[in-house]
């Protein structure tokens, strides 16, 4: 670990309710970082005042950076924070989550001592819970079964990690679940600022494709569920996830030869498109169709799907337009989506 420095970046917006607890979880690390950088996305509450007060007595250098205007999502603040960081290893903490005291002590040495790895991740749990979050546990069991034991961690084969991204959407729950190298982040071009919710998933997939992945199997952070969680904007979440899925095939074209992977991804996006159409989110439905085109769905099948979107729009008055934000909770298969898949 000689020469390695760690920076913790905390993007925040109107986080006065939670930001103190988040920062205190960093200050409580058994392996303290070299600096904490809080990037405020033009909060309108007392977030900056809270952070400034903590900085006055913080035993760890704590910087507050305020953006000139609100960006609408965590990707821009994350980019600004990582660019300003002096550490070569980066950990990102959401404003409403908390690190386990051994988060950095467990993860940082793996990355610092193994230059061939780009990503070290662990599990998470709901704040106040006593066991690992159930959805992650099912992925954990699958990944650990095929993992390669190393000294102090498990290696997840690249193909297994990428396939997990395509099947489950991710194998890590959010930025706080993993750490990465600053140089890799900058080589990618930073977080994709067009992705307001799934920027972490895009980064995870890029890192998994470009280098090796390490798993330290313990709960490294606790996440908080509340009404303001970005992931609760389900419609936006699903279309961004669909973009990440298709980008994986763009970044690793050889995956297109694995018909089962392509078919499963296509079916999921087709179902997303159907839900968007039924919920009155027509532009999102059409975007999903464009993503299906990139995956190889026939023009004729998509032309029919597009026509159904326009017909649905024409038959639905503006006053009756619905939203899928609250009802879009899963991806049930539909006969129509399966028809689209059969056109591959």
Secondary structure, DSSP 8 states (H G I E B T S, - for coil): -TT--EEEEEEESS-TTTHHHHHHHHHT-SS--SEEEEEE---SSSHHHHHHHHHHH-SS-EEEEE-SS--SSHHHHHHHHHHH---SEEEE--TT-EE-TTHHHHHHHHHHH-TTEEEEEEEEEETT-SS--HHHHHHHHHHHHT-EEETTEEEE-HHHHHHHHHHHS-SS-SGGGEEEEHHHHHHHTSS-TT-SS-HHHHHHHHHHHHSEEEEEEEEEEEE---TT-GGG-HHHHHHHHHHHHHHHHHH-GGGGG-HHHHHHHHHHHHHHHHHHHHTT-HHHHHHHHHHHHHTT--HHHHHHHHHHHHHHHHHS-GGG----TTT-------HHHHHHHHT-
